[in-house]
Amino acid sequence: MSKSKWSAEFRAQVSQEYLDGKGSVRSIANKYQIGRTTLRKWVAAYRIHGMGAFISSPGNASYTGAFKIKCVEEVLKGYGSPVNIGAKYKVHPSLLESWIKKYNANIELKDYDPKREVYMAMARRKTTQDERREIVEYCLSHNRDYKGTASIYDVSYSQVYSWVRKYDQSGEAGLTDNRGRHKTDKEVDELERLRRENLRLKRQLEEKDMVVELLKKVKEFERM
C-alpha cells in the first residue's frame, strides 16, 4: 500500500513541536518545508485525536447526507472553521468546503458510498490549480485512494491518477495546466525547430510574393 508523502510519526512530531511552543507556524513550516495551511490542519487534528488523526484506515470513509449537513451547519453556525470542524470529524477541510459550497447553492448533499464506480467517469470537468492541489493532497493523505477521491471531488479516476503521478514527478509545478500553451523554440527538439523555421521562411516568401503582386497592380492602376 502506498504511503502519504509525510509519515504519521512526522506529522505528529511537527504538531507537537508547535504545541510545545518551539516555534511559530511560519518558522516550523519553513524549517520542514511544508505549507503553513497544511501545518495548521495537522495541529488542529492532532489537538483532538492525537496520533490517531494521522492513521488512515484502508479505503475511504462513507459519509451520509445527514453527516455532511451536520458538519456544514457547525461551520455556518460559527462553531469552528472548516479546519477545526474537519479535524473534529476527521474530514479533510477542502472536502468540507466543497460540501459548504453545495449546501449554499441548494445542491443536495447525498450519501457517499466509496464503492461507487468512477473508473469510467465521462465528465472531465475543468479544475483550477488550487483544486488540483487539494485533490492530490486529499488522495495522498488517504493512501492514494484514487477511486474514492475521484468520486468525492466529481472528477474522473484517470484525472486523479494523472495529477498524482505528475505531482510525484514534478511537485506542484506538475499540476499546471499547459494545454494550449505554445512552447518556445528552446523547449522543442531540433526537428520541430527546423519545421518551424521552414514555416517561417514560407510565410516570408508568401509575404514577399504578395508585395510584388501588389506593386504590379499599383503600377497597372497608375497606367490607366
Residue frames as qw, qx, qy, qz and C-alpha x, y, z in Angstrom:
[[0.000, 0.887, 0.461, 0.000, 0.00, 0.00, 0.00],
 [0.398, 0.515, -0.027, 0.758, 1.33, 3.45, -0.96],
 [0.407, -0.547, -0.458, 0.571, 2.03, 5.87, 1.80],
 [0.068, 0.980, 0.188, -0.017, 1.38, 9.55, 2.18],
 [0.472, 0.707, -0.245, 0.466, 4.20, 11.96, 1.45],
 [0.093, -0.564, 0.553, -0.606, 4.61, 12.51, 5.22],
 [0.454, -0.137, -0.869, 0.140, 4.51, 9.71, 7.78],
 [0.511, -0.729, -0.389, -0.238, 2.06, 9.79, 10.69],
 [0.701, -0.432, -0.221, 0.523, 5.00, 9.99, 13.08],
 [0.376, 0.135, 0.101, 0.911, 6.44, 13.02, 11.31],
 [0.201, -0.603, -0.348, -0.689, 3.13, 14.88, 11.30],
 [0.650, -0.674, -0.349, 0.016, 2.62, 14.15, 14.98],
 [0.661, -0.232, -0.122, 0.703, 6.18, 15.25, 15.80],
 [0.198, 0.304, 0.178, 0.915, 5.80, 18.55, 13.95],
 [0.396, -0.674, -0.389, -0.487, 2.40, 19.22, 15.50],
 [0.711, -0.577, -0.305, 0.260, 3.74, 18.54, 18.99],
 [0.535, 0.009, -0.029, 0.844, 6.69, 20.83, 18.32],
 [0.070, -0.505, -0.225, -0.830, 4.27, 23.68, 17.61],
 [0.607, -0.654, -0.360, -0.273, 2.08, 22.87, 20.64],
 [0.744, -0.384, -0.243, 0.490, 5.18, 22.83, 22.84],
 [0.045, -0.982, -0.036, 0.178, 5.86, 26.42, 21.78],
 [0.675, -0.302, 0.378, 0.557, 9.09, 25.61, 19.96],
 [0.194, -0.070, 0.455, 0.866, 8.24, 27.87, 17.06],
 [0.462, 0.410, 0.152, -0.771, 5.54, 29.73, 15.18],
 [0.797, 0.425, 0.414, -0.111, 3.56, 28.25, 12.32],
 [0.491, 0.843, -0.210, -0.062, 5.76, 30.16, 9.89],
 [0.090, -0.721, 0.687, -0.031, 9.09, 29.15, 11.43],
 [0.626, -0.125, 0.764, -0.090, 8.19, 25.46, 11.77],
 [0.758, 0.574, 0.281, -0.129, 6.67, 25.31, 8.28],
 [0.371, 0.848, -0.377, -0.034, 9.83, 26.87, 6.84],
 [0.364, -0.568, 0.735, -0.065, 12.05, 24.57, 8.89],
 [0.585, 0.025, 0.810, 0.003, 10.43, 21.42, 7.46],
 [0.110, 0.195, -0.580, -0.783, 9.46, 22.92, 4.08],
 [0.039, 0.469, 0.880, 0.060, 5.75, 22.30, 4.43],
 [0.080, -0.558, -0.338, -0.754, 2.84, 24.63, 3.77],
 [0.103, -0.143, 0.510, -0.842, 1.58, 26.77, 6.63],
 [0.700, -0.080, -0.087, -0.704, -2.03, 25.79, 5.85],
 [0.779, 0.055, -0.623, -0.046, -1.00, 22.14, 5.92],
 [0.310, 0.132, -0.700, 0.630, 0.66, 22.58, 9.30],
 [0.388, -0.142, 0.279, -0.867, -2.44, 24.28, 10.73],
 [0.813, -0.041, -0.342, -0.470, -4.56, 21.33, 9.58],
 [0.654, 0.093, -0.707, 0.253, -2.20, 18.86, 11.24],
 [0.074, 0.152, -0.588, 0.791, -2.17, 20.78, 14.52],
 [0.575, -0.129, 0.059, -0.806, -5.96, 21.15, 14.61],
 [0.855, -0.017, -0.444, -0.267, -6.44, 17.41, 14.04],
 [0.559, 0.162, -0.685, 0.439, -3.66, 16.44, 16.47],
 [0.210, -0.294, 0.416, -0.835, -5.15, 18.55, 19.28],
 [0.754, -0.106, 0.068, -0.645, -8.30, 16.43, 19.17],
 [0.972, 0.085, -0.115, -0.185, -7.25, 12.95, 18.05],
 [0.554, -0.606, 0.543, 0.176, -3.55, 12.72, 18.82],
 [0.185, -0.340, 0.811, 0.438, -1.61, 10.26, 16.66],
 [0.440, 0.390, 0.807, -0.052, -4.92, 8.75, 15.54],
 [0.339, 0.787, 0.096, -0.507, -5.53, 11.84, 13.44],
 [0.227, 0.687, -0.562, -0.400, -2.83, 10.70, 11.02],
 [0.265, -0.111, 0.954, 0.087, -3.56, 7.00, 10.81],
 [0.566, 0.219, -0.261, -0.751, -5.80, 6.31, 7.82],
 [0.712, 0.046, 0.669, -0.211, -7.99, 3.25, 7.57],
 [0.307, 0.004, 0.786, 0.536, -7.88, 1.18, 4.36],
 [0.134, 0.594, 0.700, 0.374, -10.07, 2.52, 1.59],
 [0.022, -0.306, -0.012, -0.952, -12.19, 5.58, 2.12],
 [0.137, 0.224, 0.699, -0.665, -14.79, 6.64, 4.66],
 [0.028, -0.555, -0.735, -0.389, -18.53, 6.62, 3.98],
 [0.022, 0.120, 0.271, -0.955, -20.39, 9.88, 4.56],
 [0.115, 0.618, 0.777, 0.002, -24.15, 10.07, 4.90],
 [0.087, 0.649, 0.289, 0.699, -26.02, 13.14, 3.71],
 [0.515, -0.813, -0.244, -0.117, -27.04, 13.82, 7.32],
 [0.728, -0.407, -0.005, 0.552, -23.41, 13.72, 8.46],
 [0.430, 0.304, 0.235, 0.817, -22.38, 16.18, 5.74],
 [0.178, -0.774, -0.301, -0.527, -25.16, 18.59, 6.73],
 [0.671, -0.695, -0.190, 0.174, -24.14, 18.34, 10.38],
 [0.655, -0.170, 0.090, 0.731, -20.55, 19.29, 9.57],
 [0.221, 0.487, 0.317, 0.783, -21.61, 22.12, 7.28],
 [0.342, -0.811, -0.324, -0.348, -24.05, 23.60, 9.76],
 [0.686, -0.579, -0.147, 0.416, -21.48, 23.58, 12.55],
 [0.479, 0.031, 0.174, 0.860, -19.22, 25.72, 10.37],
 [0.014, -0.569, -0.394, -0.722, -22.04, 28.03, 9.29],
 [0.513, -0.780, -0.335, -0.126, -23.20, 28.46, 12.89],
 [0.064, 0.840, -0.360, 0.401, -19.73, 29.59, 13.86],
 [0.876, -0.466, 0.119, -0.036, -18.76, 26.59, 15.96],
 [0.613, -0.443, 0.473, 0.452, -15.43, 26.43, 14.16],
 [0.285, 0.638, -0.451, -0.555, -13.62, 26.91, 10.89],
 [0.897, 0.288, -0.247, -0.228, -13.54, 24.20, 8.18],
 [0.413, 0.470, -0.719, 0.301, -10.10, 23.30, 9.51],
 [0.247, -0.275, 0.697, -0.614, -11.34, 22.88, 13.10],
 [0.801, 0.089, 0.253, -0.536, -14.61, 21.14, 12.28],
 [0.779, 0.421, -0.445, -0.132, -12.82, 18.99, 9.73],
 [0.211, 0.418, -0.798, 0.380, -10.31, 17.98, 12.39],
 [0.523, -0.169, 0.534, -0.643, -13.10, 17.22, 14.82],
 [0.862, 0.206, 0.283, -0.367, -14.82, 14.79, 12.45],
 [0.532, -0.267, 0.692, 0.408, -11.72, 13.65, 10.52],
 [0.578, 0.702, 0.408, 0.086, -12.90, 15.25, 7.29],
 [0.525, 0.049, 0.191, 0.828, -10.40, 16.99, 5.02],
 [0.028, 0.586, 0.241, -0.773, -11.07, 20.79, 5.17],
 [0.149, 0.258, -0.507, -0.809, -11.17, 21.14, 1.39],
 [0.174, -0.277, -0.911, -0.251, -13.77, 18.38, 1.22],
 [0.089, -0.600, -0.637, 0.476, -15.84, 20.10, 3.90],
 [0.058, 0.478, -0.085, -0.872, -15.58, 23.37, 1.97],
 [0.168, -0.008, -0.747, -0.643, -16.92, 21.62, -1.13],
 [0.157, -0.493, -0.853, 0.076, -19.92, 20.44, 0.93],
 [0.051, -0.589, -0.333, 0.735, -20.48, 24.02, 2.13],
 [0.100, 0.261, -0.427, -0.860, -20.49, 25.30, -1.46],
 [0.219, -0.238, -0.858, -0.399, -23.08, 22.73, -2.47],
 [0.172, -0.548, -0.723, 0.384, -25.17, 23.43, 0.64],
 [0.001, -0.533, -0.108, 0.839, -25.17, 27.18, -0.04],
 [0.213, 0.196, -0.564, -0.773, -26.13, 26.52, -3.66],
 [0.733, 0.067, 0.304, -0.605, -29.08, 24.37, -2.51],
 [0.615, 0.325, -0.686, -0.214, -27.48, 21.26, -4.03],
 [0.895, -0.367, -0.027, -0.254, -28.46, 18.08, -2.21],
 [0.055, -0.605, 0.778, -0.159, -25.72, 16.53, -0.09],
 [0.896, 0.026, -0.312, -0.315, -26.11, 12.86, -0.91],
 [0.837, -0.420, 0.348, 0.038, -24.85, 9.79, 0.88],
 [0.337, 0.716, -0.593, -0.148, -21.37, 8.85, -0.27],
 [0.963, -0.112, 0.242, -0.026, -20.56, 5.20, -0.94],
 [0.176, -0.707, 0.594, 0.342, -16.83, 4.61, -1.54],
 [0.573, 0.048, 0.792, 0.207, -17.72, 1.58, -3.67],
 [0.510, 0.772, 0.208, -0.318, -19.28, 3.80, -6.33],
 [0.743, 0.133, 0.394, 0.524, -17.54, 3.18, -9.64],
 [0.118, 0.917, -0.028, -0.381, -15.75, 6.16, -11.16],
 [0.563, -0.234, 0.585, 0.534, -13.25, 4.42, -13.42],
 [0.330, 0.389, 0.661, 0.551, -15.41, 5.13, -16.47],
 [0.015, 0.737, 0.342, -0.583, -16.50, 8.64, -15.48],
 [0.506, 0.622, 0.428, 0.417, -17.48, 10.53, -18.59],
 [0.009, -0.986, -0.083, -0.143, -17.22, 14.06, -17.21],
 [0.689, -0.040, -0.129, 0.713, -13.75, 15.57, -17.15],
 [0.068, -0.960, -0.269, -0.028, -14.68, 18.90, -15.62],
 [0.401, 0.659, -0.231, 0.593, -12.30, 21.82, -15.68],
 [0.684, -0.617, -0.272, 0.279, -10.34, 22.39, -12.50],
 [0.048, 0.953, -0.227, 0.196, -8.20, 25.20, -11.14],
 [0.470, 0.457, -0.643, 0.397, -4.62, 24.84, -9.94],
 [0.307, -0.374, 0.571, -0.663, -5.84, 25.15, -6.32],
 [0.880, -0.036, 0.101, -0.462, -8.45, 22.43, -6.83],
 [0.839, 0.326, -0.432, 0.059, -5.92, 20.05, -8.36],
 [0.191, 0.461, -0.671, 0.548, -3.55, 20.66, -5.43],
 [0.566, -0.259, 0.438, -0.649, -6.35, 19.97, -2.93],
 [0.935, 0.123, -0.110, -0.314, -7.41, 16.81, -4.76],
 [0.669, 0.399, -0.572, 0.257, -3.84, 15.49, -4.85],
 [0.068, -0.431, 0.630, -0.642, -3.32, 16.34, -1.18],
 [0.761, -0.152, 0.267, -0.571, -6.52, 14.54, -0.22],
 [0.917, 0.243, -0.291, -0.126, -5.61, 11.48, -2.31],
 [0.478, 0.445, -0.636, 0.410, -2.12, 11.26, -0.80],
 [0.247, -0.350, 0.590, -0.684, -3.42, 11.64, 2.73],
 [0.824, -0.002, 0.305, -0.477, -5.86, 8.78, 2.10],
 [0.609, -0.226, 0.738, 0.181, -3.35, 6.18, 0.93],
 [0.091, 0.281, -0.629, -0.719, -3.71, 7.13, -2.74],
 [0.386, 0.415, 0.801, -0.190, -7.36, 6.14, -2.90],
 [0.030, -0.079, 0.470, 0.879, -7.82, 7.32, -6.50],
 [0.190, -0.433, -0.787, -0.397, -11.34, 5.98, -6.90],
 [0.290, -0.683, -0.585, 0.328, -12.64, 7.42, -3.65],
 [0.208, -0.456, 0.019, 0.865, -11.01, 10.78, -4.30],
 [0.012, -0.097, -0.606, -0.789, -12.46, 10.94, -7.81],
 [0.232, -0.574, -0.765, -0.178, -15.94, 10.22, -6.50],
 [0.299, -0.661, -0.415, 0.549, -15.75, 12.83, -3.75],
 [0.129, -0.524, 0.131, 0.832, -14.45, 15.62, -5.98],
 [0.621, 0.646, 0.351, -0.271, -16.58, 14.75, -9.02],
 [0.252, 0.711, -0.552, -0.355, -13.65, 14.14, -11.38],
 [0.919, 0.215, -0.290, -0.161, -12.53, 11.02, -13.21],
 [0.886, -0.378, 0.178, 0.200, -10.27, 8.30, -11.87],
 [0.758, 0.340, 0.121, 0.544, -7.79, 8.95, -14.70],
 [0.075, 0.865, -0.052, 0.493, -7.61, 12.66, -13.82],
 [0.622, -0.742, 0.216, -0.127, -6.75, 11.94, -10.19],
 [0.917, -0.110, 0.217, 0.316, -4.20, 9.30, -11.15],
 [0.587, 0.588, 0.085, 0.549, -2.58, 11.62, -13.69],
 [0.123, -0.894, 0.117, -0.414, -2.36, 14.58, -11.27],
 [0.763, -0.598, 0.244, 0.015, -0.84, 12.46, -8.51],
 [0.875, 0.131, 0.195, 0.424, 1.71, 10.97, -10.93],
 [0.377, 0.736, 0.014, 0.562, 2.68, 14.44, -12.17],
 [0.408, -0.854, 0.160, -0.279, 2.93, 15.69, -8.59],
 [0.893, -0.341, 0.212, 0.203, 5.22, 12.78, -7.72],
 [0.759, 0.315, 0.187, 0.539, 7.46, 13.65, -10.67],
 [0.326, 0.482, 0.066, 0.811, 7.48, 17.46, -10.60],
 [0.141, -0.297, -0.521, 0.788, 5.82, 18.64, -7.40],
 [0.253, 0.675, 0.457, -0.521, 3.19, 21.36, -7.56],
 [0.125, 0.530, -0.426, -0.723, 4.61, 22.62, -10.88],
 [0.053, 0.017, 0.939, 0.339, 3.39, 19.39, -12.44],
 [0.175, 0.565, 0.761, -0.266, -0.22, 20.38, -11.72],
 [0.142, 0.541, -0.105, -0.823, -0.07, 23.42, -14.03],
 [0.670, 0.516, 0.533, -0.038, -2.40, 23.04, -17.00],
 [0.209, -0.482, 0.438, 0.729, -0.22, 23.73, -20.04],
 [0.458, 0.466, 0.717, 0.242, -2.82, 22.84, -22.63],
 [0.282, 0.901, 0.305, 0.123, -2.92, 25.50, -25.31],
 [0.283, -0.862, 0.255, 0.335, 0.44, 26.98, -24.31],
 [0.748, 0.638, -0.147, 0.104, 2.79, 27.33, -27.25],
 [0.804, -0.400, 0.116, 0.424, 6.25, 26.03, -26.48],
 [0.070, 0.897, -0.306, -0.310, 9.18, 28.28, -27.29],
 [0.721, 0.557, -0.411, -0.019, 11.87, 27.22, -29.76],
 [0.043, 0.558, -0.754, 0.343, 14.18, 26.40, -26.86],
 [0.610, -0.164, 0.609, -0.480, 11.63, 23.94, -25.43],
 [0.902, 0.327, 0.104, -0.261, 11.28, 21.77, -28.55],
 [0.778, -0.193, 0.467, 0.373, 13.63, 19.32, -30.27],
 [0.196, -0.396, 0.484, 0.755, 15.79, 20.01, -33.32],
 [0.167, 0.311, 0.824, 0.444, 13.29, 18.53, -35.79],
 [0.002, -0.813, -0.570, 0.118, 10.48, 20.75, -34.50],
 [0.183, -0.724, 0.080, 0.660, 12.75, 23.83, -34.65],
 [0.201, -0.137, 0.670, 0.701, 13.58, 23.05, -38.29],
 [0.098, 0.557, 0.792, 0.230, 9.91, 22.59, -39.09],
 [0.081, -0.857, -0.349, 0.370, 9.07, 25.94, -37.51],
 [0.217, -0.553, 0.330, 0.733, 11.91, 27.66, -39.34],
 [0.201, 0.160, 0.786, 0.563, 10.67, 26.21, -42.63],
 [0.027, 0.748, 0.663, 0.012, 7.17, 27.52, -41.94],
 [0.167, -0.800, -0.082, 0.570, 8.57, 30.97, -41.12],
 [0.224, -0.303, 0.558, 0.739, 10.54, 31.06, -44.39],
 [0.149, 0.428, 0.809, 0.375, 7.48, 30.00, -46.35],
 [0.040, -0.847, -0.474, 0.235, 5.45, 32.78, -44.76],
 [0.215, -0.662, 0.190, 0.692, 8.18, 35.30, -45.56],
 [0.205, -0.025, 0.719, 0.663, 8.23, 34.18, -49.21],
 [0.067, 0.637, 0.753, 0.152, 4.46, 34.33, -49.40],
 [0.118, -0.846, -0.252, 0.456, 4.52, 37.84, -47.95],
 [0.216, -0.451, 0.431, 0.751, 7.16, 38.91, -50.50],
 [0.166, 0.264, 0.806, 0.504, 5.09, 37.45, -53.34],
 [0.004, -0.787, -0.606, 0.113, 2.07, 39.34, -52.06],
 [0.165, -0.750, 0.033, 0.640, 4.06, 42.59, -52.02],
 [0.219, -0.176, 0.646, 0.710, 5.29, 42.01, -55.58],
 [0.099, 0.506, 0.802, 0.302, 1.76, 41.33, -56.79],
 [0.087, -0.836, -0.413, 0.350, 0.51, 44.41, -55.02],
 [0.196, -0.584, 0.273, 0.739, 3.18, 46.58, -56.62],
 [0.194, 0.114, 0.768, 0.599, 2.28, 45.20, -60.05],
 [0.023, 0.705, 0.705, 0.081, -1.34, 46.09, -59.53],
 [0.160, -0.798, -0.150, 0.561, -0.41, 49.58, -58.36],
 [0.206, -0.348, 0.507, 0.761, 1.66, 50.15, -61.48],
 [0.115, 0.361, 0.817, 0.435, -1.15, 48.85, -63.70],
 [0.056, -0.807, -0.548, 0.213, -3.54, 51.18, -61.96],
 [0.197, -0.686, 0.092, 0.694, -1.19, 54.14, -62.50],
 [0.216, -0.068, 0.669, 0.708, -1.01, 53.44, -66.28],
 [0.125, 0.607, 0.774, 0.130, -4.76, 53.66, -66.63]]
